[in-house]
């Protein structure tokens, strides 16, 4: 829209501050008083109202960029969010969809996911490196966490459910012992797993991600006790499931340190994105009608 023509139209409404009056222009979009009124409390000052307007301006600028970049959340991600909302409100998805406010809910979900997508797009090529000074400064605030190491392991397992077998527990155990011996003689663990295991987990050759040893079931912890990397446990049973487990790798990590580094990286990402929003704000056409606040 032509900015001069838009301003001419607006001046005809500028005499009285009516509830839905236009209080700002952001490029070709308008901000009305209704868009911020829900957040305004009776004792709010003009400065506080202006802060709400500025938040709305930043939101509109991001939504304009989302449209420009054609950022659209995936359907499965939207559905997953709706499932979570329903669950958190003790509703089924069908009950949530039947609510009269459902259109507002889904629009809110799509907008939030789109804003997350925009942020990811802006920071995706950001290579953040933390300095030792930054890490040490944070660690010094809570030094006791330095010695809290968590033992972690990566495993692969072959499982057989005795419920689905006509064989006795004794025969299942013997079969797992035989598989262990074949693996120790050089047979491929991943191939034998595909042929015999009933857990259907074959990604990464059936190997797990890093697992906190202390959070595994006690029976597994006991069966893995003393095993070295590459060694295989004796067959053991939890419930109706027999298994053998191979230790793929071990490590000790300071989870506090990992979380601290993640937090510092997120802070740097937030700062970078905030500065990016400030930059596009400087490049935008923005007009605020201060007298209507």
SEVO-208442 format. One record per residue: residue number from 0; residue in one letter; z, y, x of N, C-alpha, C in turn. Coordinates in pm, whole numbers, plus 50000, padded with zeros to 5 digits. Example, Ala and Ser with C-alpha at 12.3 -4.5 7.8 and 13.67 -1.06 7.14 Angstrom:
  resi  resn    nc3    nc2    nc1   cac3   cac2   cac1    cc3    cc2    cc1
     0     A  50780  49431  51319  50780  49550  51230  50780  49670  51320
     1     S  50708  49775  51285  50714  49894  51367  50787  50003  51290
This chain:
  resi  resn    nc3    nc2    nc1   cac3   cac2   cac1    cc3    cc2    cc1
     0     X  50000  49880  50085  50000  50000  50000  50000  50124  50088
     1     X  49924  50227  50046  49922  50353  50118  50060  50417  50112
     2     X  50119  50448  50231  50257  50496  50237  50273  50632  50169
     3     X  50175  50722  50185  50184  50854  50123  50186  50843  49972
     4     X  50096  50758  49918  50090  50738  49773  50220  50676  49723
     5     X  50275  50582  49801  50399  50517  49761  50514  50617  49755
     6     X  50520  50707  49851  50627  50807  49852  50614  50904  49736
     7     X  50493  50942  49702  50471  51030  49588  50525  50967  49461
     8     X  50497  50838  49445  50546  50766  49327  50699  50763  49326
     9     X  50758  50746  49444  50902  50730  49451  50975  50860  49423
    10     X  50919  50972  49463  50986  51100  49443  51009  51130  49296
    11     X  50927  51072  49209  50946  51095  49066  51073  51027  49016
    12     X  51127  50930  49097  51249  50860  49058  51370  50908  49140
    13     X  51348  51006  49225  51449  51041  49323  51558  51134  49269
    14     X  51543  51183  49148  51638  51281  49095  51770  51213  49057
    15     X  51760  51094  48997  51881  51024  48952  51890  50887  49019
    16     X  52012  50851  49060  52035  50720  49123  52069  50619  49014
    17     X  51967  50563  48951  51988  50465  48845  52014  50329  48909
    18     X  52077  50236  48836  52119  50108  48895  52007  50032  48966
    19     X  51887  50033  48913  51778  49959  48977  51681  50053  49048
    20     X  51730  50165  49097  51643  50259  49166  51606  50206  49304
    21     X  51495  50254  49355  51445  50211  49486  51523  50287  49592
    22     X  51584  50215  49685  51666  50281  49788  51606  50267  49928
    23     X  51500  50188  49943  51436  50177  50074  51297  50116  50061
    24     X  51214  50147  50162  51080  50088  50174  51074  50020  50310
    25     X  51021  49896  50311  51003  49821  50436  50859  49775  50442
    26     X  50777  49846  50521  50632  49824  50520  50583  49836  50375
    27     X  50535  49729  50316  50485  49737  50178  50583  49680  50075
    28     X  50705  49650  50118  50805  49596  50027  50910  49701  49993
    29     X  50969  49686  49875  51071  49779  49827  51207  49711  49820
    30     X  51313  49788  49844  51449  49741  49823  51508  49824  49711
    31     X  51557  49754  49606  51619  49826  49495  51770  49813  49505
    32     X  51839  49900  49432  51985  49899  49433  52040  49764  49386
    33     X  51970  49700  49293  52015  49571  49243  52025  49464  49351
    34     X  51941  49475  49455  51938  49375  49561  52063  49377  49648
    35     X  52135  49487  49648  52259  49494  49727  52383  49507  49639
    36     X  52364  49536  49510  52477  49568  49423  52579  49455  49412
    37     X  52533  49330  49420  52624  49216  49405  52727  49212  49517
    38     X  52692  49270  49634  52783  49269  49749  52866  49395  49761
    39     X  52843  49492  49675  52915  49619  49682  53046  49610  49606
    40     X  53155  49645  49674  53287  49650  49609  53317  49794  49568
    41     X  53406  49812  49470  53433  49946  49416  53474  50050  49520
    42     X  53543  50006  49625  53593  50101  49726  53499  50117  49845
    43     X  53377  50065  49835  53283  50073  49947  53243  50218  49975
    44     X  53239  50251  50105  53193  50383  50147  53041  50383  50158
    45     X  52987  50500  50179  52842  50511  50196  52795  50433  50319
    46     X  52877  50438  50425  52842  50365  50548  52836  50215  50524
    47     X  52927  50163  50444  52928  50020  50413  52808  49981  50327
    48     X  52771  50068  50235  52652  50043  50153  52527  50046  50241
    49     X  52524  50139  50336  52409  50149  50428  52397  50022  50512
    50     X  52511  49965  50552  52509  49840  50630  52444  49729  50549
    51     X  52472  49725  50418  52410  49624  50331  52260  49646  50321
    52     X  52219  49772  50313  52076  49804  50309  52008  49758  50437
    53     X  52072  49782  50550  52014  49742  50679  52004  49590  50691
    54     X  52102  49519  50637  52092  49373  50635  51972  49328  50552
    55     X  51951  49395  50439  51839  49361  50352  51706  49393  50419
    56     X  51703  49503  50494  51581  49539  50568  51547  49431  50670
    57     X  51649  49387  50746  51626  49282  50846  51577  49153  50780
    58     X  51633  49120  50663  51591  49001  50590  51445  49013  50548
    59     X  51407  49126  50492  51269  49145  50446  51172  49138  50562
    60     X  51208  49197  50676  51121  49191  50794  51098  49047  50837
    61     X  51202  48966  50832  51188  48825  50868  51102  48751  50766
    62     X  51122  48780  50638  51041  48715  50535  50894  48754  50547
    63     X  50869  48878  50586  50731  48921  50607  50668  48845  50723
    64     X  50744  48823  50830  50694  48747  50944  50670  48600  50907
    65     X  50759  48547  50823  50743  48408  50777  50611  48393  50703
    66     X  50581  48490  50619  50454  48488  50545  50335  48501  50639
    67     X  50351  48590  50736  50244  48615  50835  50214  48489  50915
    68     X  50320  48417  50954  50305  48299  51040  50286  48170  50960
    69     X  50285  48182  50826  50267  48067  50736  50371  47957  50763
    70     X  50496  47999  50776  50605  47904  50798  50652  47851  50662
    71     X  50634  47722  50642  50672  47659  50514  50758  47537  50543
    72     X  50879  47529  50484  50964  47411  50508  50901  47285  50451
    73     X  50922  47172  50519  50866  47045  50473  50938  46996  50348
    74     X  50863  46926  50265  50915  46880  50136  51036  46789  50154
    75     X  51030  46700  50254  51141  46606  50274  51269  46676  50319
    76     X  51253  46788  50392  51369  46865  50436  51431  46938  50317
    77     X  51345  46993  50230  51393  47059  50107  51471  46958  50022
    78     X  51413  46840  50004  51478  46737  49922  51612  46693  49981
    79     X  51617  46686  50113  51741  46648  50180  51850  46752  50156
    80     X  51811  46880  50161  51906  46988  50135  51956  46983  49990
    81     X  51865  46957  49898  51903  46948  49757  51998  46830  49733
    82     X  51973  46720  49802  52062  46604  49792  52204  46640  49837
    83     X  52212  46716  49948  52342  46758  50001  52415  46851  49905
    84     X  52339  46944  49846  52399  47038  49750  52454  46962  49630
    85     X  52374  46868  49579  52419  46787  49465  52545  46709  49501
    86     X  52544  46646  49619  52658  46565  49663  52784  46649  49677
    87     X  52770  46768  49737  52886  46856  49758  52942  46912  49629
    88     X  52864  46905  49522  52910  46955  49393  52935  46843  49292
    89     X  52947  46720  49344  52973  46602  49260  52871  46587  49148
    90     X  52744  46610  49184  52635  46596  49087  52532  46498  49140
    91     X  52458  46440  49049  52339  46364  49091  52226  46465  49109
    92     X  52121  46425  49179  52007  46515  49197  51947  46551  49061
    93     X  51943  46454  48970  51887  46479  48836  51972  46583  48761
    94     X  52105  46574  48775  52193  46671  48710  52173  46811  48769
    95     X  52156  46816  48901  52132  46946  48965  52002  47007  48915
    96     X  51897  46924  48904  51767  46972  48859  51769  47018  48714
    97     X  51864  46968  48636  51870  47004  48494  51945  47136  48470
    98     X  52011  47187  48574  52086  47312  48558  51990  47429  48537
    99     X  52029  47528  48454  51942  47645  48431  51921  47728  48558
   100     X  52015  47718  48654  52003  47796  48778  51922  47723  48886
   101     X  51862  47607  48853  51799  47525  48957  51687  47600  49029
   102     X  51609  47681  48957  51500  47757  49022  51556  47849  49130
   103     X  51670  47912  49099  51733  48000  49198  51783  47919  49318
   104     X  51838  47801  49289  51889  47715  49395  51777  47675  49490
   105     X  51667  47628  49434  51557  47579  49519  51491  47694  49596
   106     X  51483  47812  49533  51428  47929  49604  51519  47968  49720
   107     X  51649  47960  49697  51747  47991  49802  51734  47892  49917
   108     X  51720  47764  49884  51704  47660  49986  51578  47682  50068
   109     X  51468  47709  49999  51341  47731  50069  51348  47853  50160
   110     X  51413  47959  50112  51424  48080  50193  51507  48054  50318
   111     X  51622  47988  50301  51708  47960  50417  51639  47870  50519
   112     X  51567  47769  50471  51495  47680  50562  51382  47753  50633
   113     X  51317  47844  50562  51210  47923  50622  51265  48016  50730
   114     X  51383  48074  50704  51447  48161  50804  51485  48081  50928
   115     X  51535  47959  50907  51566  47871  51021  51438  47837  51098
   116     X  51330  47811  51023  51202  47780  51086  51150  47896  51168
   117     X  51168  48018  51119  51125  48137  51193  51203  48148  51323
   118     X  51334  48131  51314  51417  48142  51435  51374  48037  51538
   119     X  51353  47915  51491  51309  47808  51581  51175  47844  51646
   120     X  51084  47902  51568  50953  47940  51619  50966  48046  51729
   121     X  51056  48141  51709  51072  48252  51804  51139  48206  51934
   122     X  51235  48113  51923  51310  48074  52043  51261  47944  52105
   123     X  51156  47882  52047  51118  47747  52091  51077  47740  52238
   124     X  51021  47847  52292  50979  47845  52432  51080  47914  52523
   125     X  51198  47941  52468  51303  48009  52544  51370  47908  52638
   126     X  51363  47936  52766  51423  47846  52866  51555  47906  52912
   127     X  51664  47860  52852  51795  47918  52883  51864  47836  52992
   128     X  51906  47904  53096  51982  47840  53203  52118  47909  53213
   129     X  52222  47829  53214  52357  47883  53225  52399  47888  53371
   130     X  52463  47995  53409  52511  48008  53547  52650  47945  53559
   131     X  52686  47908  53681  52819  47852  53707  52928  47952  53671
   132     X  52898  48081  53692  52995  48187  53661  53023  48191  53511
   133     X  52916  48182  53429  52933  48185  53284  53017  48066  53236
   134     X  52987  47948  53290  53059  47827  53250  53204  47834  53295
   135     X  53226  47875  53420  53362  47883  53474  53447  47982  53397
   136     X  53386  48091  53355  53459  48193  53279  53511  48137  53148
   137     X  53429  48055  53082  53470  47994  52955  53574  47884  52977
   138     X  53553  47806  53082  53646  47696  53112  53785  47750  53144
   139     X  53790  47865  53212  53919  47921  53253  54007  47957  53135
   140     X  53947  47974  53019  54025  48010  52900  54107  47892  52849
   141     X  54054  47768  52867  54128  47648  52824  54116  47543  52935
   142     X  54186  47561  53047  54170  47472  53164  54210  47328  53140
   143     X  54300  47301  53045  54348  47164  53023  54237  47067  52982
   144     X  54126  47122  52928  54018  47035  52882  53939  46974  52997
   145     X  53961  47024  53118  53881  46979  53233  53898  46830  53261
   146     X  54017  46778  53236  54045  46639  53271  54021  46541  53156
   147     X  53972  46589  53045  53952  46503  52928  53812  46442  52930
   148     X  53798  46335  53006  53670  46267  53018  53659  46158  52912
   149     X  53543  46144  52855  53517  46042  52752  53422  45938  52810
   150     X  53461  45811  52802  53373  45704  52851  53266  45678  52747
   151     X  53141  45674  52792  53029  45648  52703  52945  45533  52758
   152     X  52880  45461  52665  52793  45351  52705  52665  45354  52621
   153     X  52562  45293  52677  52440  45263  52601  52427  45112  52600
   154     X  52396  45058  52482  52393  44912  52467  52265  44867  52396
   155     X  52241  44738  52406  52141  44670  52321  52209  44544  52272
   156     X  52177  44501  52150  52245  44382  52098  52151  44293  52019
   157     X  52186  44168  52014  52118  44071  51929  52221  44022  51828
   158     X  52187  44033  51700  52284  43996  51596  52227  43887  51505
   159     X  52315  43801  51458  52278  43697  51360  52386  43695  51252
   160     X  52343  43711  51128  52436  43711  51015  52455  43568  50964
   161     X  52578  43519  50970  52603  43380  50933  52581  43352  50784
   162     X  52585  43459  50702  52561  43441  50558  52418  43393  50533
   163     X  52325  43445  50615  52183  43412  50595  52141  43285  50667
   164     X  52234  43214  50728  52199  43098  50808  52256  42969  50747
   165     X  52179  42860  50758  52231  42729  50716  52315  42668  50828
   166     X  52296  42721  50950  52370  42668  51065  52518  42709  51058
   167     X  52601  42629  51120  52743  42660  51127  52767  42770  51231
   168     X  52886  42828  51227  52922  42930  51326  52909  42874  51468
   169     X  52943  42747  51484  52937  42683  51616  52792  42682  51668
   170     X  52697  42648  51581  52556  42644  51622  52501  42784  51649
   171     X  52544  42882  51569  52500  43020  51592  52551  43069  51728
   172     X  52676  43037  51756  52735  43077  51884  52659  43013  52000
   173     X  52626  42884  51985  52551  42814  52090  52413  42876  52110
   174     X  52350  42918  52000  52217  42980  52009  52226  43111  52087
   175     X  52329  43191  52062  52347  43318  52133  52378  43296  52281
   176     X  52453  43192  52310  52481  43157  52451  52351  43120  52521
   177     X  52266  43042  52451  52136  43003  52507  52049  43125  52534
   178     X  52050  43222  52439  51973  43345  52458  52025  43424  52578
   179     X  52156  43430  52594  52217  43499  52708  52170  43438  52840
   180     X  52169  43306  52844  52127  43236  52967  51981  43265  52998
   181     X  51896  43266  52895  51754  43295  52915  51734  43437  52967
   182     X  51813  43531  52912  51804  43671  52958  51847  43682  53104
   183     X  51956  43613  53139  52005  43616  53277  51906  43553  53375
   184     X  51820  43464  53324  51719  43401  53410  51590  43483  53417
   185     X  51587  43595  53341  51471  43683  53354  51391  43706  53227
   186     X  51423  43636  53117  51349  43660  52991  51379  43802  52941
   187     X  51282  43860  52874  51297  43998  52824  51396  44004  52708
   188     X  51497  44089  52724  51596  44109  52618  51527  44162  52492
   189     X  51437  44262  52509  51373  44326  52393  51285  44229  52316
   190     X  51217  44136  52388  51131  44038  52320  51217  43936  52243
   191     X  51323  43888  52308  51412  43794  52240  51479  43860  52119
   192     X  51510  43988  52134  51570  44062  52023  51475  44065  51903
   193     X  51349  44094  51929  51250  44099  51820  51235  43963  51752
   194     X  51248  43860  51831  51227  43725  51777  51350  43670  51704
   195     X  51470  43713  51745  51590  43647  51693  51690  43740  51622
   196     X  51690  43869  51658  51794  43958  51604  51765  43996  51459
   197     X  51871  44018  51383  51856  44053  51242  51893  44199  51213
   198     X  51911  44283  51318  51949  44420  51291  51829  44514  51274
   199     X  51708  44465  51304  51585  44543  51281  51583  44677  51354
   200     X  51655  44688  51465  51652  44812  51541  51575  44788  51670
   201     X  51451  44836  51675  51364  44808  51790  51322  44934  51865
   202     X  51362  45051  51815  51326  45176  51883  51388  45177  52023
   203     X  51315  45233  52121  51362  45239  52260  51403  45101  52312
   204     X  51320  45000  52277  51348  44861  52318  51479  44809  52260
   205     X  51520  44867  52148  51643  44823  52084  51768  44878  52148
   206     X  51753  44977  52238  51868  45034  52308  51925  45151  52230
   207     X  52056  45161  52230  52123  45268  52155  52119  45399  52232
   208     X  52156  45507  52164  52184  45633  52232  52321  45620  52298
   209     X  52369  45726  52360  52502  45723  52421  52607  45713  52311
   210     X  52700  45619  52325  52806  45596  52228  52942  45619  52294
   211     X  53033  45684  52222  53169  45700  52272  53241  45566  52260
   212     X  53282  45512  52374  53344  45380  52376  53469  45374  52287
   213     X  53548  45480  52287  53674  45480  52213  53653  45480  52061
   214     X  53531  45514  52017  53504  45519  51873  53437  45392  51820
   215     X  53408  45298  51910  53351  45171  51867  53461  45082  51809
   216     X  53426  44988  51721  53527  44895  51667  53604  44825  51780
   217     X  53731  44799  51756  53817  44739  51859  53762  44606  51910
   218     X  53701  44529  51819  53645  44399  51859  53532  44416  51961
   219     X  53451  44521  51943  53344  44546  52038  53402  44595  52170
   220     X  53499  44686  52164  53563  44735  52287  53620  44620  52368
   221     X  53685  44527  52300  53748  44414  52367  53643  44322  52430
   222     X  53532  44301  52360  53428  44211  52409  53352  44271  52528
   223     X  53349  44403  52536  53277  44469  52645  53366  44498  52765
   224     X  53495  44475  52750  53591  44508  52856  53558  44434  52985
   225     X  53545  44511  53092  53518  44452  53223  53372  44425  53253
   226     X  53283  44441  53154  53140  44415  53178  53077  44527  53261
   227     X  52989  44487  53353  52917  44583  53436  52781  44612  53372
   228     X  52714  44716  53422  52580  44750  53373  52487  44631  53395
   229     X  52414  44593  53291  52321  44481  53299  52381  44349  53255
   230     X  52514  44342  53242  52578  44217  53201  52582  44206  53049
   231     X  52596  44080  53003  52591  44051  52860  52725  43992  52817
   232     X  52772  44035  52702  52901  43986  52651  52890  43840  52607
   233     X  53005  43778  52593  53011  43647  52528  52983  43668  52378
   234     X  52931  43569  52309  52910  43585  52164  53043  43612  52094
   235     X  53043  43705  52001  53164  43731  51922  53123  43769  51781
   236     X  53220  43762  51691  53189  43785  51550  53274  43899  51495
   237     X  53207  43987  51416  53279  44087  51336  53235  44063  51192
   238     X  53330  44023  51108  53294  43987  50971  53206  43863  50973
   239     X  53089  43872  50912  52995  43760  50907  52886  43769  51014
   240     X  52895  43872  51098  52787  43897  51195  52830  43856  51336
   241     X  52751  43764  51393  52767  43725  51532  52676  43811  51619
   242     X  52719  43839  51742  52635  43922  51829  52665  43898  51976
   243     X  52564  43932  52055  52583  43949  52199  52536  44090  52232
   244     X  52604  44153  52326  52574  44291  52362  52550  44302  52512
   245     X  52444  44371  52545  52412  44398  52686  52446  44543  52718
   246     X  52513  44566  52830  52544  44702  52875  52420  44760  52945
   247     X  52364  44863  52888  52245  44926  52948  52285  45030  53052
   248     X  52387  45110  53020  52429  45215  53113  52570  45260  53076
   249     X  52637  45323  53173  52771  45377  53151  52780  45516  53213
   250     X  52868  45597  53156  52897  45727  53216  53029  45780  53159
   251     X  53085  45879  53227  53202  45951  53176  53162  46097  53162
   252     X  53185  46153  53046  53145  46292  53022  53263  46372  52969
   253     X  53258  46500  52999  53357  46592  52944  53296  46651  52817
   254     X  53335  46596  52702  53277  46642  52577  53304  46789  52551
   255     X  53420  46836  52596  53449  46979  52580  53348  47063  52655
   256     X  53313  47015  52777  53217  47090  52858  53079  47088  52793
   257     X  53040  46974  52737  52911  46964  52667  52907  47060  52549
   258     X  53014  47060  52469  53020  47149  52352  53021  47294  52394
   259     X  53091  47324  52502  53098  47462  52552  52960  47511  52593
   260     X  52886  47427  52666  52751  47465  52710  52659  47486  52589
   261     X  52670  47395  52490  52588  47410  52369  52620  47542  52299
   262     X  52748  47577  52295  52791  47702  52230  52733  47823  52303
   263     X  52739  47821  52436  52685  47933  52515  52535  47947  52496
   264     X  52466  47833  52490  52321  47836  52469  52288  47893  52331
   265     X  52364  47850  52228  52341  47903  52092  52365  48053  52087
   266     X  52467  48100  52159  52495  48244  52163  52379  48320  52225
   267     X  52322  48264  52332  52208  48330  52398  52085  48328  52307
   268     X  52066  48218  52235  51954  48210  52141  51971  48312  52029
   269     X  52094  48325  51978  52122  48422  51872  52095  48565  51920
   270     X  52137  48594  52043  52115  48728  52100  51966  48757  52116
   271     X  51893  48657  52165  51749  48675  52183  51681  48701  52049
   272     X  51719  48623  51948  51658  48640  51815  51697  48774  51754
   273     X  51823  48815  51772  51869  48944  51720  51788  49058  51783
   274     X  51765  49049  51913  51686  49153  51982  51540  49152  51935
   275     X  51490  49033  51903  51353  49024  51850  51343  49094  51714
   276     X  51445  49073  51629  51447  49140  51498  51453  49292  51517
   277     X  51533  49338  51614  51541  49482  51642  51405  49536  51685
   278     X  51331  49455  51761  51200  49497  51810  51101  49514  51695
   279     X  51096  49413  51603  51000  49425  51493  51043  49536  51397
   280     X  51172  49565  51396  51220  49675  51312  51168  49808  51363
   281     X  51166  49823  51497  51114  49948  51555  50966  49966  51527
   282     X  50895  49854  51513  50750  49860  51491  50714  49874  51342
   283     X  50814  49860  51255  50789  49861  51111  50798  50002  51053
   284     X  50738  50018  50934  50755  50142  50858  50876  50124  50767
   285     X  50980  50204  50791  51103  50194  50713  51145  50331  50664
   286     X  51170  50342  50536  51218  50467  50474  51341  50434  50388
   287     X  51455  50495  50420  51578  50474  50342  51611  50602  50266
   288     X  51642  50591  50139  51679  50704  50055  51832  50712  50052
   289     X  51887  50782  50153  52031  50788  50173  52105  50850  50054
   290     X  52041  50943  49984  52107  51010  49873  52134  50919  49754
   291     X  52074  50799  49754  52093  50707  49642  52206  50606  49670
   292     X  52268  50617  49784  52373  50521  49820  52511  50573  49774
